[in-house]
Amino acid sequence: MTTERETAAREAAPAVRIAPWTAADRALLEQANTPEMTRHLGGPETVEQLDRRHLRYLGGEGPGRMYRILLPRGEAVGTVGFWEAQWRDASVYEAGWCVLSAFQGRGIAASAVRQVLAAAAAEGRHRTVHAFPAVANAVCRKAGFTLLGPCEITYPKDHLLRANEWRATLPGATTGGRG
């Protein structure tokens, strides 16, 4: 059930849209690759790591997709996406996002994540999407996720990270079926 406060927040959310990742979006990864933006993710990536990430985003390997977050005039201010992952012996969708520092705190991420949840629901492979932010996360709450509690994940590769597990049930999902 949606509360009046949640409804008001959604109505006040900025008019952002998501658009599929393109070859021209590599610079957006560089803009987000700062110590401030990556402090909860193990720090900035090398040029080679950014190149691999960009190719993954372009390649669309497996279910899911990466997007850039656009303001009404077309300015790219972040990334958002979903992909298939293994979690607790089940295949699920996982979501992640990043909004450039200068644009944070405006509801942009929550609006973009809601759009990604709709895209994941349309793909129809799984009934839930999980997110694993390392810190308390208003984006998850505003986008419709439920906090399940603390957990440990591996990110980046071979690095154990203490996080919080959040789960969103996709529209039209039933209680049966895959995760």
N, C-alpha and C positions, 0 to 999 in steps of 0.2 A: 504494500500500500504506500503510495506516495504522499508525503506530508505537504502541507501548504508551503512550508519553508523550502523544501526540495523543488516544488513546482515553481516558486518564485525565483529560485536560483537558476533553474533551467531557462526560464524566460529571460533572465537578465544576462545569460551567457553570451559572449561575443559571437558574432556571425562568422565563425571560422568554417572552413571546409577542409577535407582531406583529399589528396590527389595521389595517384600511384607514383612510386619512386621512379625517377628517370636518371639517365646518365648525367644530366646537368646538375643533379643534386649533391654531388660529391662535396662541394664547398660547405654545405650545411653540416656535414659530419665534422669538418674542420672547425667550424664555428662553435660546435658543442664540445669539442675535445679540449676543454680547459680544466685545470685543477679544481676549480670551483664546481663545474658541472659534473665532474666524474669522481668526486671525493668519496661517494658511497659505492662506487663501482670498481675500485681498485686503481683509480688514477687514469691519466690520459693514455691513449693508445699511440703506438708508433705509426709512422706513415704506412708501413706494410700492413699493419692491423686494420687501419682505416680503409686501405685499398681492398682488403679481403671483405670487410664489412659491406662496403659499397657494392662489390660484385655479388655478395649474397642477397642484398636488398634488390638488386636488378634481376637476379636470376630467378627469383620466385621459386626456390627449391622446395617442393612439397606444398602441403596445404598452408594457407595463410598468405599474408602480403604486407609489405611495408609501404608507408605513405609519408608524404611531407604534409605539414600542417600549414595552411595558407590563411592569411587575413583576407578580408573582403577585396582589397586592391591587388591581391596576388603575391604579397610578400611572404616568403617561407620563413616560419618562426620556430619550427621544430619538426620532430619525427614521431610517428606512432605506428604501431603495427601489431599483428598477431601471427603466431606460428604454432605448429604442432610440437608438443613436448611430451616427455614421459614424466609423470609425477605420481609417486606412490603406487607404482605398478599399473598405471593406467595412462592411456593416451588422452591428452587434453590439449586445449589451446592455452597458450601463454600470451600475455600482452605486455608491451613495454612502450614507453614514450619518453620524450625529452622536449622540453620547451626552453628556448634560449633565455638566459637570465633576465634580460631586459623586458621580457614579455610574461614572466611568471607572475602569479597572484591575480590574474585577471579572468580565470575560468576557462582559459584556452585549452589547457590539457584535458580537463573534464569533458568539455564539449567534443574534442577530438576523440577521446577514448569512447564516449557513447557512440560515435559514428563507427568506430572500429568494432564495437560489440555488435552493431547492426550488420556490418560486413561479415563478421564471423558467423552470426546467426544465418545469414543468407547462404553461406557456404555449406552449412548444415552437417558437418562431419561430427561435431561434438556438442554436448549440451551445456558445457561450462567453459569459462575462461578464467585462468588464474593469473595473478600478478604477485610479484615478490619484492616490493620495495624494502629497502633496508631501514627506513625510518617511518615514523607515523605518516600517514598519507591521506590528506584530504581529497586528493584526486580520486582515489579508489572509492571513497565514501560517496562523493558527489556523482560519480559515474555509475553507481549502483552495485558496487561490490560489497561483500560481507567479509569482515575480518574474522578469520578462523584461528589466528594465533601466531606465535613466533615459530620459526623454522630455520633450518640451515639449508642453503643451496650452494652449489658450486658455480662461482662466477667471479672473475673470468676463469677459464679452464685451470683446473688444479688449485683453485683458491676457494677455501670455505668461507662463506659469507653468511652472517646472521641476518635474517630478514623477517618479514611478516608475510604470512600467507593470506591473500584475499581471493575470494571467488565470486564470480558473477554467473548467474544462471541465465542462459540466453533465452530471448523471447521464443515462445512456442516449444520450449524444451519440455520433455516429459520426465518422469522420475526414472524410467528405464533407459536402456541404451548406454552408449559409451560416455565416458567422462567429459 
